[in-house]
């Protein structure tokens, strides 16, 4: 069911999934979508698959549309204020699931936004970034993220291959797990079920660890 949450510049359209089979959630995650100016919304297939992977691992998952996307109010900011939209989504999850660990995930522009926010948002316990656009944006700030972080890359990503990522971002800490799906472009065409499975496996490993 779609609903609205209060955002910093107006209402944000959102959709919440609970874990499968009526299980109680073990954590709660917000998942962020690609660039709204390029048509990105929470209905993007990679966002959908990432969310399904997290849900299948036992998380409550909130997808939402950034300001200006879908039925969300406001205008695209262009200088990072969408991070505040993510904060609003996290605060909604915090109220809905008090005491649960909060995770944050994103695809493309959404991954850049989540990664940047994670540096200054201690409520984010774990981070999942899918195809951070390292060729299109400076992503060196990821070296500042201290939370456990999973980064899923695409071998032939036109917005930043694994080689681009390693060259442009540099060395990351032991808190980071890098994963690559071979033979796919930025949108993981033809392999989104594998993406979902890998995200689920990472989430299950994370939930099993201390």
C-alpha atoms as one frame of an Amber mdcrd trajectory, in Angstrom:
protein
   0.000   0.000   0.000   1.276   3.439  -0.904   1.115   6.267   1.590   2.864
   9.538   2.355   5.409  10.493   4.986   6.349  13.986   6.049   9.448  15.255
   4.247  11.536  18.399   4.693   9.896  20.185   1.729   6.547  18.403   1.511
   5.049  14.937   1.470   7.073  11.970   0.210   5.327   9.065  -1.487   6.317
   5.736   0.087   5.662   1.990   0.121   6.348  -0.356   3.041   6.956  -4.110
   2.877   6.985  -6.316   5.955   8.958  -9.584   6.076   7.538 -12.622   4.335
   5.178 -15.086   6.018   4.187 -12.658   8.755   7.562 -12.820  10.513   8.568
 -10.039  12.844  11.197  -7.778  11.243  14.765  -8.102  12.512  15.796  -4.697
  11.125  14.245  -1.928   9.039  15.723  -0.534   5.838  15.094   2.418   3.591
  15.904   1.895  -0.112  16.585   4.855  -2.413  16.089   5.170  -6.160  18.082
   6.532  -9.155  18.234  10.148 -10.269  14.737  11.690 -10.403  15.653  14.018
 -13.275  16.420  10.923 -15.373  13.096   9.344 -14.442  14.211   7.401 -11.388
  11.490   6.378  -8.937  10.955   3.787  -6.227   9.392   1.534  -8.886  12.739
   1.065 -10.649  13.427  -2.658 -11.153  16.830  -2.628  -9.415  15.305  -0.820
  -6.432  12.470  -3.365  -6.415  14.888  -6.327  -6.489  17.151  -4.825  -3.817
  14.111  -4.294  -1.618  12.880  -7.839  -2.188  16.281  -9.215  -1.207  16.202
  -7.311   2.065  12.581  -8.236   2.747  13.273 -11.919   2.096  16.121 -11.791
   4.633  13.695 -10.631   7.300  13.671  -6.833   7.118  10.892  -4.306   6.964
  11.640  -2.270   3.833  10.557   1.276   3.029  10.895   2.497  -0.538  10.088
   6.134  -1.171  10.218   8.738  -3.909  12.664  11.588  -3.495  11.259  15.106
  -3.698   9.864  15.768  -7.226   9.678  12.044  -8.140   6.326  10.295  -8.559
   3.779  11.959  -6.307   6.347  13.359  -3.870   6.225  17.093  -3.404   9.056
  19.587  -3.838  11.686  20.121  -6.508  14.926  18.260  -7.177  17.653  20.048
  -5.245  20.789  19.091  -7.155  23.216  19.802  -4.323  22.569  16.958  -1.909
  19.461  18.021  -0.006  17.884  14.682  -0.920  19.915  13.331   2.001  17.352
  15.068   4.201  14.607  13.079   2.449  16.423   9.900   3.519  16.559  11.198
   7.099  12.777  11.700   6.997  12.358   8.099   5.802  14.646   6.807   8.561
  12.700   8.757  11.159   9.464   7.219   9.902  10.976   3.742  10.302  12.309
   4.668  13.748   8.794   5.581  14.858   7.176   2.549  13.212   9.731   0.021
  14.486  11.202   1.387  17.737  14.357  -0.360  18.835  15.088  -2.083  15.522
  18.434  -1.466  13.761  18.067   0.900  10.818  19.733   0.079   7.502  19.990
   2.182   4.342  20.365   1.073   0.735  20.304   2.729  -2.641  20.833   2.266
  -6.354  22.865   4.671  -8.533  22.020   8.246  -7.431  20.287   6.651  -4.449
  23.490   4.845  -3.481  25.497   8.057  -3.700  22.931   9.826  -1.517  22.837
   7.040   1.074  26.622   6.721   1.170  27.082  10.425   1.696  24.466  10.545
   4.463  25.923   7.519   6.269  29.061   9.522   7.111  27.058  11.757   9.448
  24.077   9.613  10.401  24.941   7.235  13.259  21.431   5.752  13.264  22.304
   3.890  10.053  23.668   0.555  11.272  24.443  -1.013   7.872  24.762   0.282
   4.319  24.013  -1.401   0.971  25.086   0.435  -2.188  24.172  -0.866  -5.645
  26.101   0.534  -8.618  27.421   3.774  -7.108  28.055   6.035 -10.144  31.772
   6.617  -9.596  32.388   7.806 -13.165  29.597  10.389 -12.985  30.203  11.657
  -9.422  33.045  11.985  -6.961  32.451   9.077  -4.576  35.666   9.328  -2.563
  33.574  10.206   0.490  32.792   6.493   0.790  36.184   6.145   2.478  34.659
   8.051   5.416  31.824   5.581   5.994  32.495   3.512   9.099  29.432   1.275
   9.211  29.530  -2.225   7.696  28.923  -1.597   4.006  28.100  -3.868   1.061
  28.807  -2.498  -2.421  27.396  -4.329  -5.450  29.069  -3.365  -8.730  28.276
  -4.231 -12.373  31.163  -5.317 -14.596  30.187  -3.160 -17.591  28.588  -0.266
 -15.745  28.624   2.756 -18.038  28.503   5.048 -15.000  31.478   3.409 -13.309
  32.990  -0.027 -13.838  34.669  -1.878 -10.956  38.023  -0.631 -12.283  36.709
   2.949 -12.336  35.428   2.526  -8.811  38.712   1.226  -7.423  40.741   3.892
  -9.227  38.515   6.831  -8.337  37.475   5.890  -4.808  40.725   4.330  -3.623
  41.281   2.006  -0.717  38.316   1.243   1.501  38.379  -0.122   5.018  37.814
  -3.631   6.301  34.185  -2.668   6.961  33.481  -2.835   3.202  32.481  -5.900
   1.175  32.804  -5.410  -2.608  30.868  -7.705  -4.932  30.767  -7.739  -8.755
  28.179  -9.280 -11.075  29.948 -10.077 -14.348  28.662  -9.273 -17.816  26.036
  -6.684 -16.875  25.468  -2.967 -17.378  24.392  -0.324 -14.878  20.845  -1.675
 -14.729  21.835  -5.355 -14.300  19.674  -6.242 -17.295  18.886  -9.948 -17.389
  20.483 -10.557 -13.981  18.253  -8.717 -11.491  17.179 -12.008  -9.825  20.870
 -12.666  -9.129  21.219  -9.157  -7.708  18.276  -9.843  -5.405  19.809 -13.135
  -4.279  23.177 -11.542  -3.535  21.591  -8.739  -1.518  19.547 -11.285   0.419
  22.645 -13.398   1.130  24.554 -10.351   2.405  21.634  -9.313   4.614  21.316
 -12.806   6.060  25.055 -12.907   6.788  24.807  -9.517   8.443  21.878 -10.525
  10.619  23.741 -13.652  11.699  26.844 -11.727  12.745  27.185 -10.009  16.130
